[in-house]
Amino acid sequence: MARNEVIKVGSAEFDEKEEAVLAALYEVSDGSYSTYSLATRLNPGAEDEEAEKAFEDVRATTEGLIAKGIIRGERLTGANGVYFERFKLTPKGERKGN
């Protein structure tokens, strides 16, 4: 799949990063993912600057999905700034996945 390719799911459009986040959340519906754990799951083996970039990418991607009303999570502040815990699909997000 080409970088930044848009994937149509129902009537919504998701880019490759959004699709990866959503796929991970569809697999684990118990709210166990945070920004940190998603960054690790989607970028295994990333270290130092690469891990920091992965975290920033996942944070931006999840913030976009939250703004679209597809996912929700508890907003917290830590050493790397704002991050989220306990991601879950919203009812709208669950409908988009079907």
Phi and psi restraints in degrees (range 20) as a CNS / XPLOR table:
assign (resid 1 and name C) (resid 2 and name N)
       (resid 2 and name CA) (resid 2 and name C) 1.0 -69.8 20.0 2
assign (resid 2 and name N) (resid 2 and name CA)
       (resid 2 and name C) (resid 3 and name N) 1.0 147.6 20.0 2
assign (resid 2 and name C) (resid 3 and name N)
       (resid 3 and name CA) (resid 3 and name C) 1.0 -60.2 20.0 2
assign (resid 3 and name N) (resid 3 and name CA)
       (resid 3 and name C) (resid 4 and name N) 1.0 138.0 20.0 2
assign (resid 3 and name C) (resid 4 and name N)
       (resid 4 and name CA) (resid 4 and name C) 1.0 65.7 20.0 2
assign (resid 4 and name N) (resid 4 and name CA)
       (resid 4 and name C) (resid 5 and name N) 1.0 13.9 20.0 2
assign (resid 4 and name C) (resid 5 and name N)
       (resid 5 and name CA) (resid 5 and name C) 1.0 -65.0 20.0 2
assign (resid 5 and name N) (resid 5 and name CA)
       (resid 5 and name C) (resid 6 and name N) 1.0 140.6 20.0 2
assign (resid 5 and name C) (resid 6 and name N)
       (resid 6 and name CA) (resid 6 and name C) 1.0 -93.0 20.0 2
assign (resid 6 and name N) (resid 6 and name CA)
       (resid 6 and name C) (resid 7 and name N) 1.0 133.6 20.0 2
assign (resid 6 and name C) (resid 7 and name N)
       (resid 7 and name CA) (resid 7 and name C) 1.0 -110.1 20.0 2
assign (resid 7 and name N) (resid 7 and name CA)
       (resid 7 and name C) (resid 8 and name N) 1.0 129.4 20.0 2
assign (resid 7 and name C) (resid 8 and name N)
       (resid 8 and name CA) (resid 8 and name C) 1.0 -91.1 20.0 2
assign (resid 8 and name N) (resid 8 and name CA)
       (resid 8 and name C) (resid 9 and name N) 1.0 128.0 20.0 2
assign (resid 8 and name C) (resid 9 and name N)
       (resid 9 and name CA) (resid 9 and name C) 1.0 -128.6 20.0 2
assign (resid 9 and name N) (resid 9 and name CA)
       (resid 9 and name C) (resid 10 and name N) 1.0 109.8 20.0 2
assign (resid 9 and name C) (resid 10 and name N)
       (resid 10 and name CA) (resid 10 and name C) 1.0 61.8 20.0 2
assign (resid 10 and name N) (resid 10 and name CA)
       (resid 10 and name C) (resid 11 and name N) 1.0 -127.7 20.0 2
assign (resid 10 and name C) (resid 11 and name N)
       (resid 11 and name CA) (resid 11 and name C) 1.0 -99.8 20.0 2
assign (resid 11 and name N) (resid 11 and name CA)
       (resid 11 and name C) (resid 12 and name N) 1.0 -0.6 20.0 2
assign (resid 11 and name C) (resid 12 and name N)
       (resid 12 and name CA) (resid 12 and name C) 1.0 -98.0 20.0 2
assign (resid 12 and name N) (resid 12 and name CA)
       (resid 12 and name C) (resid 13 and name N) 1.0 157.7 20.0 2
assign (resid 12 and name C) (resid 13 and name N)
       (resid 13 and name CA) (resid 13 and name C) 1.0 -117.9 20.0 2
assign (resid 13 and name N) (resid 13 and name CA)
       (resid 13 and name C) (resid 14 and name N) 1.0 133.8 20.0 2
assign (resid 13 and name C) (resid 14 and name N)
       (resid 14 and name CA) (resid 14 and name C) 1.0 -128.2 20.0 2
assign (resid 14 and name N) (resid 14 and name CA)
       (resid 14 and name C) (resid 15 and name N) 1.0 138.7 20.0 2
assign (resid 14 and name C) (resid 15 and name N)
       (resid 15 and name CA) (resid 15 and name C) 1.0 -82.8 20.0 2
assign (resid 15 and name N) (resid 15 and name CA)
       (resid 15 and name C) (resid 16 and name N) 1.0 -179.9 20.0 2
assign (resid 15 and name C) (resid 16 and name N)
       (resid 16 and name CA) (resid 16 and name C) 1.0 -60.6 20.0 2
assign (resid 16 and name N) (resid 16 and name CA)
       (resid 16 and name C) (resid 17 and name N) 1.0 -40.1 20.0 2
assign (resid 16 and name C) (resid 17 and name N)
       (resid 17 and name CA) (resid 17 and name C) 1.0 -67.9 20.0 2
assign (resid 17 and name N) (resid 17 and name CA)
       (resid 17 and name C) (resid 18 and name N) 1.0 -42.6 20.0 2
assign (resid 17 and name C) (resid 18 and name N)
       (resid 18 and name CA) (resid 18 and name C) 1.0 -63.2 20.0 2
assign (resid 18 and name N) (resid 18 and name CA)
       (resid 18 and name C) (resid 19 and name N) 1.0 -41.5 20.0 2
assign (resid 18 and name C) (resid 19 and name N)
       (resid 19 and name CA) (resid 19 and name C) 1.0 -61.6 20.0 2
assign (resid 19 and name N) (resid 19 and name CA)
       (resid 19 and name C) (resid 20 and name N) 1.0 -40.4 20.0 2
assign (resid 19 and name C) (resid 20 and name N)
       (resid 20 and name CA) (resid 20 and name C) 1.0 -64.9 20.0 2
assign (resid 20 and name N) (resid 20 and name CA)
       (resid 20 and name C) (resid 21 and name N) 1.0 -42.8 20.0 2
assign (resid 20 and name C) (resid 21 and name N)
       (resid 21 and name CA) (resid 21 and name C) 1.0 -62.8 20.0 2
assign (resid 21 and name N) (resid 21 and name CA)
       (resid 21 and name C) (resid 22 and name N) 1.0 -46.9 20.0 2
assign (resid 21 and name C) (resid 22 and name N)
       (resid 22 and name CA) (resid 22 and name C) 1.0 -63.5 20.0 2
assign (resid 22 and name N) (resid 22 and name CA)
       (resid 22 and name C) (resid 23 and name N) 1.0 -39.7 20.0 2
assign (resid 22 and name C) (resid 23 and name N)
       (resid 23 and name CA) (resid 23 and name C) 1.0 -60.9 20.0 2
assign (resid 23 and name N) (resid 23 and name CA)
       (resid 23 and name C) (resid 24 and name N) 1.0 -42.2 20.0 2
assign (resid 23 and name C) (resid 24 and name N)
       (resid 24 and name CA) (resid 24 and name C) 1.0 -63.9 20.0 2
assign (resid 24 and name N) (resid 24 and name CA)
       (resid 24 and name C) (resid 25 and name N) 1.0 -41.5 20.0 2
assign (resid 24 and name C) (resid 25 and name N)
       (resid 25 and name CA) (resid 25 and name C) 1.0 -69.9 20.0 2
assign (resid 25 and name N) (resid 25 and name CA)
       (resid 25 and name C) (resid 26 and name N) 1.0 -33.6 20.0 2
assign (resid 25 and name C) (resid 26 and name N)
       (resid 26 and name CA) (resid 26 and name C) 1.0 -64.5 20.0 2
assign (resid 26 and name N) (resid 26 and name CA)
       (resid 26 and name C) (resid 27 and name N) 1.0 -34.3 20.0 2
assign (resid 26 and name C) (resid 27 and name N)
       (resid 27 and name CA) (resid 27 and name C) 1.0 -72.0 20.0 2
assign (resid 27 and name N) (resid 27 and name CA)
       (resid 27 and name C) (resid 28 and name N) 1.0 -33.0 20.0 2
assign (resid 27 and name C) (resid 28 and name N)
       (resid 28 and name CA) (resid 28 and name C) 1.0 -127.7 20.0 2
assign (resid 28 and name N) (resid 28 and name CA)
       (resid 28 and name C) (resid 29 and name N) 1.0 100.5 20.0 2
assign (resid 28 and name C) (resid 29 and name N)
       (resid 29 and name CA) (resid 29 and name C) 1.0 -93.7 20.0 2
assign (resid 29 and name N) (resid 29 and name CA)
       (resid 29 and name C) (resid 30 and name N) 1.0 5.3 20.0 2
assign (resid 29 and name C) (resid 30 and name N)
       (resid 30 and name CA) (resid 30 and name C) 1.0 -86.9 20.0 2
assign (resid 30 and name N) (resid 30 and name CA)
       (resid 30 and name C) (resid 31 and name N) 1.0 6.1 20.0 2
assign (resid 30 and name C) (resid 31 and name N)
       (resid 31 and name CA) (resid 31 and name C) 1.0 75.4 20.0 2
assign (resid 31 and name N) (resid 31 and name CA)
       (resid 31 and name C) (resid 32 and name N) 1.0 23.1 20.0 2
assign (resid 31 and name C) (resid 32 and name N)
       (resid 32 and name CA) (resid 32 and name C) 1.0 -82.7 20.0 2
assign (resid 32 and name N) (resid 32 and name CA)
       (resid 32 and name C) (resid 33 and name N) 1.0 -11.5 20.0 2
assign (resid 32 and name C) (resid 33 and name N)
       (resid 33 and name CA) (resid 33 and name C) 1.0 -83.4 20.0 2
assign (resid 33 and name N) (resid 33 and name CA)
       (resid 33 and name C) (resid 34 and name N) 1.0 142.7 20.0 2
assign (resid 33 and name C) (resid 34 and name N)
       (resid 34 and name CA) (resid 34 and name C) 1.0 -122.2 20.0 2
assign (resid 34 and name N) (resid 34 and name CA)
       (resid 34 and name C) (resid 35 and name N) 1.0 175.8 20.0 2
assign (resid 34 and name C) (resid 35 and name N)
       (resid 35 and name CA) (resid 35 and name C) 1.0 -57.5 20.0 2
assign (resid 35 and name N) (resid 35 and name CA)
       (resid 35 and name C) (resid 36 and name N) 1.0 -42.2 20.0 2
assign (resid 35 and name C) (resid 36 and name N)
       (resid 36 and name CA) (resid 36 and name C) 1.0 -65.0 20.0 2
assign (resid 36 and name N) (resid 36 and name CA)
       (resid 36 and name C) (resid 37 and name N) 1.0 -48.9 20.0 2
assign (resid 36 and name C) (resid 37 and name N)
       (resid 37 and name CA) (resid 37 and name C) 1.0 -68.9 20.0 2
assign (resid 37 and name N) (resid 37 and name CA)
       (resid 37 and name C) (resid 38 and name N) 1.0 -33.7 20.0 2
assign (resid 37 and name C) (resid 38 and name N)
       (resid 38 and name CA) (resid 38 and name C) 1.0 -66.1 20.0 2
assign (resid 38 and name N) (resid 38 and name CA)
       (resid 38 and name C) (resid 39 and name N) 1.0 -40.4 20.0 2
assign (resid 38 and name C) (resid 39 and name N)
       (resid 39 and name CA) (resid 39 and name C) 1.0 -60.7 20.0 2
assign (resid 39 and name N) (resid 39 and name CA)
       (resid 39 and name C) (resid 40 and name N) 1.0 -41.5 20.0 2
assign (resid 39 and name C) (resid 40 and name N)
       (resid 40 and name CA) (resid 40 and name C) 1.0 -67.9 20.0 2
assign (resid 40 and name N) (resid 40 and name CA)
       (resid 40 and name C) (resid 41 and name N) 1.0 -43.7 20.0 2
assign (resid 40 and name C) (resid 41 and name N)
       (resid 41 and name CA) (resid 41 and name C) 1.0 -63.0 20.0 2
assign (resid 41 and name N) (resid 41 and name CA)
       (resid 41 and name C) (resid 42 and name N) 1.0 -40.3 20.0 2
assign (resid 41 and name C) (resid 42 and name N)
       (resid 42 and name CA) (resid 42 and name C) 1.0 -87.4 20.0 2
assign (resid 42 and name N) (resid 42 and name CA)
       (resid 42 and name C) (resid 43 and name N) 1.0 -12.8 20.0 2
assign (resid 42 and name C) (resid 43 and name N)
       (resid 43 and name CA) (resid 43 and name C) 1.0 -136.6 20.0 2
assign (resid 43 and name N) (resid 43 and name CA)
       (resid 43 and name C) (resid 44 and name N) 1.0 62.7 20.0 2
assign (resid 43 and name C) (resid 44 and name N)
       (resid 44 and name CA) (resid 44 and name C) 1.0 -61.3 20.0 2
assign (resid 44 and name N) (resid 44 and name CA)
       (resid 44 and name C) (resid 45 and name N) 1.0 139.0 20.0 2
assign (resid 44 and name C) (resid 45 and name N)
       (resid 45 and name CA) (resid 45 and name C) 1.0 82.9 20.0 2
assign (resid 45 and name N) (resid 45 and name CA)
       (resid 45 and name C) (resid 46 and name N) 1.0 -2.4 20.0 2
assign (resid 45 and name C) (resid 46 and name N)
       (resid 46 and name CA) (resid 46 and name C) 1.0 -67.4 20.0 2
assign (resid 46 and name N) (resid 46 and name CA)
       (resid 46 and name C) (resid 47 and name N) 1.0 136.6 20.0 2
assign (resid 46 and name C) (resid 47 and name N)
       (resid 47 and name CA) (resid 47 and name C) 1.0 -134.6 20.0 2
assign (resid 47 and name N) (resid 47 and name CA)
       (resid 47 and name C) (resid 48 and name N) 1.0 155.9 20.0 2
assign (resid 47 and name C) (resid 48 and name N)
       (resid 48 and name CA) (resid 48 and name C) 1.0 51.3 20.0 2
assign (resid 48 and name N) (resid 48 and name CA)
       (resid 48 and name C) (resid 49 and name N) 1.0 -122.0 20.0 2
assign (resid 48 and name C) (resid 49 and name N)
       (resid 49 and name CA) (resid 49 and name C) 1.0 -62.4 20.0 2
assign (resid 49 and name N) (resid 49 and name CA)
       (resid 49 and name C) (resid 50 and name N) 1.0 -35.5 20.0 2
assign (resid 49 and name C) (resid 50 and name N)
       (resid 50 and name CA) (resid 50 and name C) 1.0 -64.8 20.0 2
assign (resid 50 and name N) (resid 50 and name CA)
       (resid 50 and name C) (resid 51 and name N) 1.0 -40.8 20.0 2
assign (resid 50 and name C) (resid 51 and name N)
       (resid 51 and name CA) (resid 51 and name C) 1.0 -67.6 20.0 2
assign (resid 51 and name N) (resid 51 and name CA)
       (resid 51 and name C) (resid 52 and name N) 1.0 -39.1 20.0 2
assign (resid 51 and name C) (resid 52 and name N)
       (resid 52 and name CA) (resid 52 and name C) 1.0 -63.6 20.0 2
assign (resid 52 and name N) (resid 52 and name CA)
       (resid 52 and name C) (resid 53 and name N) 1.0 -42.4 20.0 2
assign (resid 52 and name C) (resid 53 and name N)
       (resid 53 and name CA) (resid 53 and name C) 1.0 -64.9 20.0 2
assign (resid 53 and name N) (resid 53 and name CA)
       (resid 53 and name C) (resid 54 and name N) 1.0 -40.9 20.0 2
assign (resid 53 and name C) (resid 54 and name N)
       (resid 54 and name CA) (resid 54 and name C) 1.0 -61.0 20.0 2
assign (resid 54 and name N) (resid 54 and name CA)
       (resid 54 and name C) (resid 55 and name N) 1.0 -44.2 20.0 2
assign (resid 54 and name C) (resid 55 and name N)
       (resid 55 and name CA) (resid 55 and name C) 1.0 -60.0 20.0 2
assign (resid 55 and name N) (resid 55 and name CA)
       (resid 55 and name C) (resid 56 and name N) 1.0 -47.7 20.0 2
assign (resid 55 and name C) (resid 56 and name N)
       (resid 56 and name CA) (resid 56 and name C) 1.0 -62.2 20.0 2
assign (resid 56 and name N) (resid 56 and name CA)
       (resid 56 and name C) (resid 57 and name N) 1.0 -39.6 20.0 2
assign (resid 56 and name C) (resid 57 and name N)
       (resid 57 and name CA) (resid 57 and name C) 1.0 -64.8 20.0 2
assign (resid 57 and name N) (resid 57 and name CA)
       (resid 57 and name C) (resid 58 and name N) 1.0 -45.0 20.0 2
assign (resid 57 and name C) (resid 58 and name N)
       (resid 58 and name CA) (resid 58 and name C) 1.0 -66.2 20.0 2
assign (resid 58 and name N) (resid 58 and name CA)
       (resid 58 and name C) (resid 59 and name N) 1.0 -40.0 20.0 2
assign (resid 58 and name C) (resid 59 and name N)
       (resid 59 and name CA) (resid 59 and name C) 1.0 -61.1 20.0 2
assign (resid 59 and name N) (resid 59 and name CA)
       (resid 59 and name C) (resid 60 and name N) 1.0 -46.5 20.0 2
assign (resid 59 and name C) (resid 60 and name N)
       (resid 60 and name CA) (resid 60 and name C) 1.0 -63.7 20.0 2
assign (resid 60 and name N) (resid 60 and name CA)
       (resid 60 and name C) (resid 61 and name N) 1.0 -41.3 20.0 2
assign (resid 60 and name C) (resid 61 and name N)
       (resid 61 and name CA) (resid 61 and name C) 1.0 -65.0 20.0 2
assign (resid 61 and name N) (resid 61 and name CA)
       (resid 61 and name C) (resid 62 and name N) 1.0 -46.4 20.0 2
assign (resid 61 and name C) (resid 62 and name N)
       (resid 62 and name CA) (resid 62 and name C) 1.0 -68.5 20.0 2
assign (resid 62 and name N) (resid 62 and name CA)
       (resid 62 and name C) (resid 63 and name N) 1.0 -36.1 20.0 2
assign (resid 62 and name C) (resid 63 and name N)
       (resid 63 and name CA) (resid 63 and name C) 1.0 -61.9 20.0 2
assign (resid 63 and name N) (resid 63 and name CA)
       (resid 63 and name C) (resid 64 and name N) 1.0 -38.1 20.0 2
assign (resid 63 and name C) (resid 64 and name N)
       (resid 64 and name CA) (resid 64 and name C) 1.0 -65.0 20.0 2
assign (resid 64 and name N) (resid 64 and name CA)
       (resid 64 and name C) (resid 65 and name N) 1.0 -41.5 20.0 2
assign (resid 64 and name C) (resid 65 and name N)
       (resid 65 and name CA) (resid 65 and name C) 1.0 -68.3 20.0 2
assign (resid 65 and name N) (resid 65 and name CA)
       (resid 65 and name C) (resid 66 and name N) 1.0 -33.8 20.0 2
assign (resid 65 and name C) (resid 66 and name N)
       (resid 66 and name CA) (resid 66 and name C) 1.0 -65.6 20.0 2
assign (resid 66 and name N) (resid 66 and name CA)
       (resid 66 and name C) (resid 67 and name N) 1.0 -45.0 20.0 2
assign (resid 66 and name C) (resid 67 and name N)
       (resid 67 and name CA) (resid 67 and name C) 1.0 -61.1 20.0 2
assign (resid 67 and name N) (resid 67 and name CA)
       (resid 67 and name C) (resid 68 and name N) 1.0 -32.2 20.0 2
assign (resid 67 and name C) (resid 68 and name N)
       (resid 68 and name CA) (resid 68 and name C) 1.0 -79.8 20.0 2
assign (resid 68 and name N) (resid 68 and name CA)
       (resid 68 and name C) (resid 69 and name N) 1.0 -8.1 20.0 2
assign (resid 68 and name C) (resid 69 and name N)
       (resid 69 and name CA) (resid 69 and name C) 1.0 79.6 20.0 2
assign (resid 69 and name N) (resid 69 and name CA)
       (resid 69 and name C) (resid 70 and name N) 1.0 20.8 20.0 2
assign (resid 69 and name C) (resid 70 and name N)
       (resid 70 and name CA) (resid 70 and name C) 1.0 -91.2 20.0 2
assign (resid 70 and name N) (resid 70 and name CA)
       (resid 70 and name C) (resid 71 and name N) 1.0 -35.8 20.0 2
assign (resid 70 and name C) (resid 71 and name N)
       (resid 71 and name CA) (resid 71 and name C) 1.0 -132.2 20.0 2
assign (resid 71 and name N) (resid 71 and name CA)
       (resid 71 and name C) (resid 72 and name N) 1.0 166.8 20.0 2
assign (resid 71 and name C) (resid 72 and name N)
       (resid 72 and name CA) (resid 72 and name C) 1.0 -141.1 20.0 2
assign (resid 72 and name N) (resid 72 and name CA)
       (resid 72 and name C) (resid 73 and name N) 1.0 160.2 20.0 2
assign (resid 72 and name C) (resid 73 and name N)
       (resid 73 and name CA) (resid 73 and name C) 1.0 -167.0 20.0 2
assign (resid 73 and name N) (resid 73 and name CA)
       (resid 73 and name C) (resid 74 and name N) 1.0 164.8 20.0 2
assign (resid 73 and name C) (resid 74 and name N)
       (resid 74 and name CA) (resid 74 and name C) 1.0 -82.5 20.0 2
assign (resid 74 and name N) (resid 74 and name CA)
       (resid 74 and name C) (resid 75 and name N) 1.0 122.9 20.0 2
assign (resid 74 and name C) (resid 75 and name N)
       (resid 75 and name CA) (resid 75 and name C) 1.0 -85.4 20.0 2
assign (resid 75 and name N) (resid 75 and name CA)
       (resid 75 and name C) (resid 76 and name N) 1.0 126.9 20.0 2
assign (resid 75 and name C) (resid 76 and name N)
       (resid 76 and name CA) (resid 76 and name C) 1.0 -133.7 20.0 2
assign (resid 76 and name N) (resid 76 and name CA)
       (resid 76 and name C) (resid 77 and name N) 1.0 168.1 20.0 2
assign (resid 76 and name C) (resid 77 and name N)
       (resid 77 and name CA) (resid 77 and name C) 1.0 -123.9 20.0 2
assign (resid 77 and name N) (resid 77 and name CA)
       (resid 77 and name C) (resid 78 and name N) 1.0 134.2 20.0 2
assign (resid 77 and name C) (resid 78 and name N)
       (resid 78 and name CA) (resid 78 and name C) 1.0 -140.4 20.0 2
assign (resid 78 and name N) (resid 78 and name CA)
       (resid 78 and name C) (resid 79 and name N) 1.0 -161.0 20.0 2
assign (resid 78 and name C) (resid 79 and name N)
       (resid 79 and name CA) (resid 79 and name C) 1.0 -59.1 20.0 2
assign (resid 79 and name N) (resid 79 and name CA)
       (resid 79 and name C) (resid 80 and name N) 1.0 -32.0 20.0 2
assign (resid 79 and name C) (resid 80 and name N)
       (resid 80 and name CA) (resid 80 and name C) 1.0 -97.4 20.0 2
assign (resid 80 and name N) (resid 80 and name CA)
       (resid 80 and name C) (resid 81 and name N) 1.0 15.9 20.0 2
assign (resid 80 and name C) (resid 81 and name N)
       (resid 81 and name CA) (resid 81 and name C) 1.0 92.7 20.0 2
assign (resid 81 and name N) (resid 81 and name CA)
       (resid 81 and name C) (resid 82 and name N) 1.0 -150.0 20.0 2
assign (resid 81 and name C) (resid 82 and name N)
       (resid 82 and name CA) (resid 82 and name C) 1.0 -70.3 20.0 2
assign (resid 82 and name N) (resid 82 and name CA)
       (resid 82 and name C) (resid 83 and name N) 1.0 138.7 20.0 2
assign (resid 82 and name C) (resid 83 and name N)
       (resid 83 and name CA) (resid 83 and name C) 1.0 -148.9 20.0 2
assign (resid 83 and name N) (resid 83 and name CA)
       (resid 83 and name C) (resid 84 and name N) 1.0 171.1 20.0 2
assign (resid 83 and name C) (resid 84 and name N)
       (resid 84 and name CA) (resid 84 and name C) 1.0 -125.9 20.0 2
assign (resid 84 and name N) (resid 84 and name CA)
       (resid 84 and name C) (resid 85 and name N) 1.0 150.6 20.0 2
assign (resid 84 and name C) (resid 85 and name N)
       (resid 85 and name CA) (resid 85 and name C) 1.0 -127.3 20.0 2
assign (resid 85 and name N) (resid 85 and name CA)
       (resid 85 and name C) (resid 86 and name N) 1.0 161.1 20.0 2
assign (resid 85 and name C) (resid 86 and name N)
       (resid 86 and name CA) (resid 86 and name C) 1.0 56.4 20.0 2
assign (resid 86 and name N) (resid 86 and name CA)
       (resid 86 and name C) (resid 87 and name N) 1.0 51.5 20.0 2
assign (resid 86 and name C) (resid 87 and name N)
       (resid 87 and name CA) (resid 87 and name C) 1.0 -62.9 20.0 2
assign (resid 87 and name N) (resid 87 and name CA)
       (resid 87 and name C) (resid 88 and name N) 1.0 138.2 20.0 2
assign (resid 87 and name C) (resid 88 and name N)
       (resid 88 and name CA) (resid 88 and name C) 1.0 -143.4 20.0 2
assign (resid 88 and name N) (resid 88 and name CA)
       (resid 88 and name C) (resid 89 and name N) 1.0 152.3 20.0 2
assign (resid 88 and name C) (resid 89 and name N)
       (resid 89 and name CA) (resid 89 and name C) 1.0 -73.0 20.0 2
assign (resid 89 and name N) (resid 89 and name CA)
       (resid 89 and name C) (resid 90 and name N) 1.0 142.4 20.0 2
assign (resid 89 and name C) (resid 90 and name N)
       (resid 90 and name CA) (resid 90 and name C) 1.0 -81.6 20.0 2
assign (resid 90 and name N) (resid 90 and name CA)
       (resid 90 and name C) (resid 91 and name N) 1.0 169.2 20.0 2
assign (resid 90 and name C) (resid 91 and name N)
       (resid 91 and name CA) (resid 91 and name C) 1.0 -55.3 20.0 2
assign (resid 91 and name N) (resid 91 and name CA)
       (resid 91 and name C) (resid 92 and name N) 1.0 -38.1 20.0 2
assign (resid 91 and name C) (resid 92 and name N)
       (resid 92 and name CA) (resid 92 and name C) 1.0 -62.7 20.0 2
assign (resid 92 and name N) (resid 92 and name CA)
       (resid 92 and name C) (resid 93 and name N) 1.0 -42.6 20.0 2
assign (resid 92 and name C) (resid 93 and name N)
       (resid 93 and name CA) (resid 93 and name C) 1.0 -64.4 20.0 2
assign (resid 93 and name N) (resid 93 and name CA)
       (resid 93 and name C) (resid 94 and name N) 1.0 -38.1 20.0 2
assign (resid 93 and name C) (resid 94 and name N)
       (resid 94 and name CA) (resid 94 and name C) 1.0 -65.4 20.0 2
assign (resid 94 and name N) (resid 94 and name CA)
       (resid 94 and name C) (resid 95 and name N) 1.0 -39.3 20.0 2
assign (resid 94 and name C) (resid 95 and name N)
       (resid 95 and name CA) (resid 95 and name C) 1.0 -64.9 20.0 2
assign (resid 95 and name N) (resid 95 and name CA)
       (resid 95 and name C) (resid 96 and name N) 1.0 -38.6 20.0 2
assign (resid 95 and name C) (resid 96 and name N)
       (resid 96 and name CA) (resid 96 and name C) 1.0 -66.3 20.0 2
assign (resid 96 and name N) (resid 96 and name CA)
       (resid 96 and name C) (resid 97 and name N) 1.0 -28.3 20.0 2
assign (resid 96 and name C) (resid 97 and name N)
       (resid 97 and name CA) (resid 97 and name C) 1.0 -78.5 20.0 2
assign (resid 97 and name N) (resid 97 and name CA)
       (resid 97 and name C) (resid 98 and name N) 1.0 -14.4 20.0 2
